[in-house]
Amino acid sequence: MQDLQSLETEITANLAGAADLDAVENIRIAELGKKGRVSLLMRELGKMTPEEKKEFGPKLNQLKNTLNDAVQSRKDSLETELLNKKLQSESVDITLSAAETDLGSIHPITQVMDEVTEIFTEMGFSVAEGPEIEEDFYNFTALNIPEEHPARQMHDTFYFPEDEEGNRKVLRTHTSPMQIRTMLAGEPPYRIIAPGRTYRNDSDATHTPMFHQVEALVIDKDIHMGHLKWCIEEFCKKFYERDDIKIRFRPSYFPFTEPSAEVDIGCAFEDGEILIGEGDDWLEIMGCGMVNERVLENVNLDPSEYQGFAFGLGLDRAAMLKWGIPDLRDFFAADLRWLKHYGFQALDIPSLSTRTSVVRGSK
Ligand code: DAH
C-alpha cells in the first residue's frame, strides 16, 4: 500500500497550488472522486486481511477526511479572494462630488392652492373635486342662470359640439357648479371648498383662457351673513399674513346668491406696484353672497329650513397680489427661469416674511 503520508503531502501541495475553483474541483475528482486515487485505495481494503484492515482502515479514513477538509478550505479561501477582488474593483468613491441633478420646484399656483386649502381645512371645510368638462345644468341652469340669461354672455364660455339630444357640454367657466354637485350628492350641513381649473375665452395681462378658482359653500340651519364676513376676513388675514388688512363688502349681483357682494381689500398702488394692506385704494378679490333660494330649491332643499353662503375666489389673482407678479400670462408660459424665480422648493414654507425678494406690501 502506497505511503499514505506522502500521498497526503502530495495532494495537499497540489491543492495549495490550485489557482482557481475549477482547478480545486479537478483535483477533488482525481483524488476523491469515484475513480480517484483515494477511493481506489478504499476499495483495496476489501482484499486485505483483517489485521491489515485494522491498521489501514482508520488511516485511510483519516486521510479521506483530511483531504475533504483541505478541498473545502482551499475553495473557501479562493472564494474569499474572489469576493475581495470584486469588492475592490466595484468600490464606490464616496469622496467624489455628487453629479448635478435638476431640482424641480412647486408652481406658484399650486402653492397658492395648497395654502388656501390648508387655511380652509383648518377652519373645518372639506375639499370637493369635480369635472372640468361640465354639463350646462351644473354650470348654469341649476345656479339660476337659465338659457337666455344675460349672465351666460358674461362668461365667454367654451362650448363642446351638441350631442344627439341637443345638449352641449362646456369647459366649466367657474367652480360654482361644485355647489350643485355637492348638494345633490349628500345631506346638509355642507362645509366645502372646491379648488380647480376654470376656463373662459379671454386673454390679456390679467386674463388667461385657463385660470383657477376656489369655491366655498356653507349650508346649515341659521347661517347668516355674519358667518360669511368672519370667514372671509379670517381667510384674508391668514393668506396675506396681516391682521390689520382692510376688507370691504360692495353690493353686487350674482344669479346664484342673494344678496350678493364683491369683496375688496385695501391697498396702495405705488410705482406700478401693489401694496396690500396699505393706502386708500381697493382691489376686488372675490364674489360672495347668501345662496339664492332658487338654487336651494333646485337641489331640493327647503329655504325656510336651510340657508348658507358661498364665495368664489380667483387663485391666480391671489398669487399675483401676494407675490407682486405683474402679468398673469407668465404663470403659464412654462419659462423655467421664471419658474425658478417664483417657484417654491418642495420643503419651503413660503411666507411673505421669508420671501422678501419678491414681496410687495409686507412691512
Ligand atoms: N362664480 C363666480 C365667478 O366666477 C364667483 C362667485 C361669486 C362665486 C359669488 C360664488 C359667489 O360662490 O357666491 O365670477
Residues whose N, C-alpha, C, O or C-beta is under 5 A from the ligand:
A	BS01	DAH	T173 H174 S176 A216 F254 T257 G287 C288 G289 A310 F311 G312
